[in-house]
Amino acid sequence: MEQKLTDQIIANDMLIAAKSGVKTYASAVVESATPAVKDMMKKHLDDAITFQSKIGDFVMSKGWYDAYNLNKLLENDCKQSQCAINKIG
């Protein structure tokens, strides 16, 4: 059974990448050696947080991600994991 790449999968992947970007920029801010670099990284961090928020709002509005419902998050994770296993197997 072949799984199709859906809008939901793409949006969730973007959300994961956006969260990773926020973490990376936050680390860069605290590791910056000069004030100029730190200021630049703070700007990028602010932009990354804004982007992540927009994607998060979008996937929640579609019902694809419910950040406040642990049971639904675990259910979706299991479905996505099974989808990945099916692609491999």
C-alpha positions as CSV (number, residue, x, y, z in Angstrom):
1,M,0.0,0.0,0.0
2,E,1.7,3.2,-1.2
3,Q,1.3,6.3,1.0
4,K,0.8,9.6,-0.7
5,L,2.6,12.8,0.2
6,T,-0.3,14.9,1.6
7,D,-0.6,18.6,2.6
8,Q,-0.8,17.4,6.2
9,I,2.5,15.5,6.0
10,I,4.2,18.5,4.3
11,A,2.9,20.9,6.9
12,N,3.9,18.7,9.8
13,D,7.4,18.3,8.3
14,M,7.6,22.1,8.0
15,L,6.5,22.5,11.6
16,I,9.2,20.1,12.8
17,A,11.8,21.9,10.7
18,A,10.6,25.3,12.0
19,K,10.9,24.2,15.6
20,S,14.4,22.9,14.9
21,G,15.3,26.3,13.4
22,V,14.1,28.1,16.5
23,K,16.3,25.8,18.7
24,T,19.3,26.4,16.4
25,Y,19.0,30.2,16.4
26,A,18.5,30.2,20.2
27,S,21.7,28.3,20.6
28,A,23.4,30.7,18.2
29,V,22.3,33.7,20.2
30,V,23.9,32.4,23.4
31,E,27.1,31.2,21.6
32,S,27.6,34.5,19.7
33,A,31.1,36.0,20.2
34,T,30.3,39.6,19.3
35,P,27.4,41.9,20.0
36,A,26.8,42.4,16.2
37,V,26.5,38.7,15.6
38,K,24.3,38.3,18.7
39,D,22.0,41.0,17.4
40,M,21.8,39.4,14.0
41,M,21.0,36.0,15.5
42,K,18.3,37.5,17.7
43,K,16.7,39.0,14.6
44,H,16.8,35.6,12.9
45,L,15.4,33.9,16.1
46,D,12.5,36.4,16.2
47,D,11.8,35.6,12.5
48,A,12.0,31.9,13.1
49,I,9.6,32.1,16.0
50,T,7.1,34.1,13.9
51,F,7.4,31.5,11.1
52,Q,6.9,28.6,13.5
53,S,3.9,30.2,15.1
54,K,2.3,30.7,11.7
55,I,2.8,27.1,10.7
56,G,1.6,25.9,14.1
57,D,-1.5,28.0,13.8
58,F,-2.1,26.7,10.3
59,V,-1.8,23.0,11.3
60,M,-4.0,23.5,14.4
61,S,-6.6,25.3,12.3
62,K,-6.8,22.3,10.0
63,G,-7.1,19.9,13.0
64,W,-3.8,18.2,12.0
65,Y,-2.0,19.1,15.3
66,D,-3.6,19.6,18.7
67,A,-0.8,20.9,21.0
68,Y,-3.1,20.6,24.0
69,N,-4.4,17.1,23.5
70,L,-1.7,14.5,24.4
71,N,-3.8,11.5,23.4
72,K,-4.5,12.9,20.0
73,L,-0.8,13.8,19.5
74,L,0.3,10.3,20.5
75,E,-2.4,8.8,18.1
76,N,-1.1,10.9,15.2
77,D,2.5,10.0,16.0
78,C,1.6,6.3,15.9
79,K,-0.2,6.8,12.6
80,Q,2.8,8.6,11.1
81,S,5.2,6.0,12.5
82,Q,3.1,3.2,11.0
83,C,3.1,5.1,7.7
84,A,6.9,5.3,7.7
85,I,7.2,1.6,8.6
86,N,4.9,0.7,5.7
87,K,7.0,2.6,3.3
88,I,10.2,0.8,4.4
89,G,8.6,-2.6,4.7
